[in-house]
Amino acid sequence: MLWMSIDREKPMSLIRQLYTEIRTKILQGEITTGYKLPSTRSLAAELQVSRNVVVEAYDQLLAEGYIESTQGSGYFVASGIYLEQHARIRKQAEPQPQNIGEEAEPCIDFRSGVPALELFPRTVWGKMVQRVCQEAPASAFGYGRPEGQPELREVLSRYLYRMRGVQCEPWQIVMTSGATQALSLIAKVLLFPGSTVQMEDPITHDIQTIFRSAGATIQPVATDAHGMVMENLPKSPLTTPSFVFVTPSHQFPLGGTLPIQRRIQLIQHAREMDCYIVEDDYDSEFRYESAPISSIQGLAPDRVIYIGSFSKILSPGLRLGYLVLPPSLVKAYQEAKWFTDLHTSTLDQLALGHFIEEGHLEKYISRVKKLYKKRRKCLTDALRQVFGEQVCIWGESAGLHIVASFAGITFTHEHFAALEANGVRLYPVEEHAILKGRHEDKVIIGYGNVSEEQIQEGVSRLKSVFDRWM
Ligand SMILES: Cc1ncc(COP(=O)(O)O)c(C=O)c1O
């Protein structure tokens, strides 16, 4: 992910600005040898500039030896003495901790989407894995089926019906390596150069990249505090989308929950356009003020490709996710999965099946939900206490992060660098914006993997830095 911004007001050509941004990132070691730059097409679309601007900037960097290009496989940061020397200089110049003998203050990282890693149920999970190792037939250690283990998919279909109102038979499920692989498979099956995808704006930058890499054009649909605004959906039959992508339970990053009226409008839109809805339900289990909202899939199983993940409710390190597909798409996705990585780890799938079947997952979710509720309260109370009327908070009713803005602050690279230098890390909403320039006042503050003490300390560090700007 490469965060870049250009300023049309600057008295410097767009080509020069882009060239300078990338060159600086290389010189500062932010991107290093072998790093693949975005394609000219995707970067041009992201920055809303003509492709020529990117081509010319890349050409200049190529000519000066900062980057290399291999026919057909893109542009990469070049290797070479100059960069290595620079890295050495940078290392030598790194500031030493001021208080010799004392540990440097570790950075408090408010990264979103990371669950409480210290709470992972190691003992119970270990028992499940041990059981699989002892009891599974020898075939479990061989090659499996691309769609995954029938035992797990059977248990999962019942869990999804119970918890999310998802209507499916076990054979409609394809297990994946996290939601991210589910998204890549969707791109592989449904997108090709010239395809169109209608997406919430802002939305996870990596997801935009996955769809753009398949050659798709993204039509941004602005969101408000309740998610996608249906009136903003382009309706021209000339650009029928392959699908509309939504995170309706908990819009990422702004945090809205799509109301039922909009869900119905969305289904009508998909029917009129004869396209699919991709419903990414990445962290829907964590709702703090009301019961989780049923999936859109349950309302229109023939139109919806549903994505789920165990990254937020259990651990991103497991890399376990899944797709629930309309019957007509199942075969294509089984093939796509097979030709991607054959199948997801059989042993992990079987362990997960036992973990859900024996009720450990639901018990664990209810335990961590209480913890997240406390952390969320600690964070929002601390922000309101310290910043009063000057802070505005979005999306606090669900998930593992909030979005906040602070009166008078428009965030730039310099702001994030200053925060980092003061031991606290926040994340820009703008990084996830498709149309740039509308969310520079907002930051994402994740609280899943930070303790209450870190939250208190983090907010006081924010205050000391923000005081300079407010
Ligand atoms: C909206 C959304 N969907 C999916 C994912 C990816 O999750 P996974 O770890 O299952 O690949 C993310 C990442 O945090 C996300 O923000």
The ligand as an SDF file (V2000), in Angstrom:
LIG
                    3D

 16 16  0  0  0  0  0  0  0  0999 V2000
  -13.4180   -4.3520    5.1800 C   0  0  0  0  0  0  0  0  0  0  0  0
  -12.3860   -5.4260    5.3360 C   0  0  0  0  0  0  0  0  0  0  0  0
  -12.6330   -6.6340    4.8380 N   0  0  0  0  0  0  0  0  0  0  0  0
  -11.7160   -7.6210    4.9270 C   0  0  0  0  0  0  0  0  0  0  0  0
  -10.4970   -7.4370    5.5280 C   0  0  0  0  0  0  0  0  0  0  0  0
   -9.4620   -8.5380    5.5140 C   0  0  0  0  0  0  0  0  0  0  0  0
   -9.5820   -9.4530    6.5190 O   0  0  0  0  0  0  0  0  0  0  0  0
   -8.7880  -10.8220    6.5160 P   0  0  0  0  0  0  0  0  0  0  0  0
   -7.7830  -10.7470    7.6040 O   0  0  0  0  0  0  0  0  0  0  0  0
   -9.8260  -11.8750    6.8030 O   0  0  0  0  0  0  0  0  0  0  0  0
   -8.1430  -11.0730    5.1980 O   0  0  0  0  0  0  0  0  0  0  0  0
  -10.2070   -6.1870    6.0610 C   0  0  0  0  0  0  0  0  0  0  0  0
   -8.9380   -5.9590    6.7590 C   0  0  0  0  0  0  0  0  0  0  0  0
   -8.8800   -5.5070    7.8710 O   0  0  0  0  0  0  0  0  0  0  0  0
  -11.1720   -5.1660    5.9620 C   0  0  0  0  0  0  0  0  0  0  0  0
  -10.9220   -3.9370    6.4090 O   0  0  0  0  0  0  0  0  0  0  0  0
  1  2  1  0
  2  3  1  0
  2 15  2  0
  3  4  2  0
  4  5  1  0
  5  6  1  0
  5 12  2  0
  6  7  1  0
  7  8  1  0
  8  9  2  0
  8 10  1  0
  8 11  1  0
 12 13  1  0
 12 15  1  0
 13 14  2  0
 15 16  1  0
M  END
$$$$
